[in-house]
Amino acid sequence: METEQLEKMVMEVEEIVLPVYHHLDTISAVNHRKVLDAFRAFQVSDYHLKGTTGYGYGDLGRDTLEKIYARIFKTEAALVRGQIVSGTHAIALCLYGVLRPGDLLVSATGAPYDTLEEIIGIRGNTPGSLKEYGVNYRQVGLTPDNRIDLDTLASVLSAKPRMVIMQRSRGYSWRNSFTVNYLGKVIEFIKGRSPETIVFVDNCYGELVEQFEPTEVGADLVAGSLIKNLGGGLAPAGGYVAGRRELVEMASYRWTAPGIGSAVGASLDFNRLLYQGLFLAPHIVTEALKGAVFAAALMSRLGYPVSPSYDEMRTDLIQAICLGSREKLIAFCQGLQKGCPVDSHVLPEPWDMPGYGEQVIMAGGTFIQGGTLELSADGPMREPYAVYFQGGLSKEYVKLGILSAVQNLKYFK
Ligand SMILES: *Cc1c(COP(=O)(O)O)cnc(C)c1O
């Protein structure tokens, strides 16, 4: 495509996305208020922003931040730590913290996120998997139209599972993400049939995208990563767990040791960054969403199937774009990389990433290594060769990144 043609198309796209941007701004305003109210409720002061060393006893900044998270999620408790190394780690804390030998874990949203396969014990024979500990697992596949299969779920619930896990975001699969409202209906369905079952939501990429979080519609426990939404692009590392006090405590016992839990853990120099990142998160999440909306509108005009479409309701940051071939997936990612602020000169290649079944290509020249609230794209080397793209600290930077990716695609018609 000629440059003038593309420029014209970009101008048209900028016009059609405006009503969607306006809608995102209204959600963003609600979330800004929610975050500010929490800061005010707990009287955040300068001393909260300083850290501790060693055991980290009496770390007021750390403990207050956890109260702020709990208030935002409308939960009894939260565990928010820089030493939770990733979203997978936060999820693993919940699974290992709560489940016991003989328990049944059910995934209601089909295959879990790739990195959970080895944890649960459904791929490979990894020592220390839940399976090795005697935790049973059943997976309820999605219906052909990618909804939760309530009939099958109902029959599995008759076994009174200890926990049902649901994944809000699409992850690396070509399905819709599940809105909070929809998750709430399914949670009601689960609790109606098996009131004791703990509902745990993998909330990665979903935080602050809607006005409500899964914990406000009945989820007992949620977890996620701080180098995604809630870190606001500033958190250098970390993860969180939020939910019922007893469950968060169990997760914290797994995180350190039984009896010690969340009473220790020096915040070092993290506090200010975690506070400031959370403060900015409603804004940065909205910028990322606007960038995704732009990308969806542009890529679909260029003839690529996209999901969600630019004007569809969103519940997470991920924009899937179906590129259709290995070559185009690589070209898109390499082009996007050229549009990043860090390492714009390097060419990403597919590689065997730990925890993933296939090779994965990842583009992302980010300030925080692997930080996916920053502009980044990744795709597993499998059909339909879709790229899953997310983040961007400002919508203008997202636009520049996407245009760079589009330029790189033009050699593969
Ligand atoms: C990112 C993500 C995770 C955890 O991934 P990490 O790379 O370990 O932070 C889990 N589930 C979903 C749906 C995710 O998007």
PDBQT file of the ligand as one rigid body, heavy atoms in Angstrom, charges set to zero:
ROOT
HETATM    1  C1  LIG A 501      -0.080 -12.587  31.668  1.00  0.00    +0.000 C 
HETATM    2  C2  LIG A 501      -1.058 -13.607  32.057  1.00  0.00    +0.000 A 
HETATM    3  C3  LIG A 501      -0.786 -14.536  33.057  1.00  0.00    +0.000 A 
HETATM    4  C4  LIG A 501       0.501 -14.564  33.827  1.00  0.00    +0.000 C 
HETATM    5  O1  LIG A 501       1.582 -14.328  33.043  1.00  0.00    +0.000 OA
HETATM    6  P1  LIG A 501       3.008 -13.871  33.621  1.00  0.00    +0.000 P 
HETATM    7  O2  LIG A 501       3.777 -13.691  32.376  1.00  0.00    +0.000 OA
HETATM    8  O3  LIG A 501       3.474 -14.956  34.481  1.00  0.00    +0.000 OA
HETATM    9  O4  LIG A 501       2.832 -12.596  34.365  1.00  0.00    +0.000 OA
HETATM   10  C5  LIG A 501      -1.768 -15.437  33.384  1.00  0.00    +0.000 A 
HETATM   11  N1  LIG A 501      -2.954 -15.439  32.766  1.00  0.00    +0.000 NA
HETATM   12  C6  LIG A 501      -3.250 -14.552  31.806  1.00  0.00    +0.000 A 
HETATM   13  C7  LIG A 501      -4.585 -14.579  31.153  1.00  0.00    +0.000 C 
HETATM   14  C8  LIG A 501      -2.319 -13.604  31.417  1.00  0.00    +0.000 A 
HETATM   15  O5  LIG A 501      -2.607 -12.725  30.472  1.00  0.00    +0.000 OA
ENDROOT
TORSDOF 0
